[in-house]
Amino acid sequence: MANGASASALGRLLRPLSRELTADLARALVNLKADAETQARYDELADKRSTGQITADEQGELESIVRANTLLGVLKAEARAFLANGKPF
């Protein structure tokens, strides 16, 4: 997962996007989650990594999922702030 500095930089980069949020879009972002197939694949890869049985390709796939989840987390935080405050950051 990205460290705090990376997440903070990502948040600053995406801040202009938050100015375009609507309440409907913000609610949709807050409720967005991985589908069952993606979650199952993440769980499988995380288990393989924990046991030291992950291949280089699988490690890259896992890192890609984690990066996407980090991005989604930042977008969700912006959406929650918008819904709480009625305005973007």
Long-range contacts (C-beta under 8 A, 24 or more apart in sequence): 1-66, 1-69, 1-70, 2-66, 2-67, 2-70, 6-70, 7-70, 7-73, 7-74, 10-70, 10-71, 10-74, 11-74, 11-77, 11-78, 14-71, 14-74, 14-75, 14-78, 15-78, 15-88, 15-89, 17-75, 17-78, 18-78, 18-79, 18-81, 18-82, 18-88, 18-89, 19-88, 21-78, 21-79, 21-82, 21-88, 23-82, 23-83, 25-79, 26-79, 26-80, 26-82, 26-83, 27-79, 27-83, 29-72, 29-75, 29-76, 29-78, 29-79, 30-76, 30-79, 30-80, 30-83, 32-72, 32-76, 34-69, 38-65, 41-65
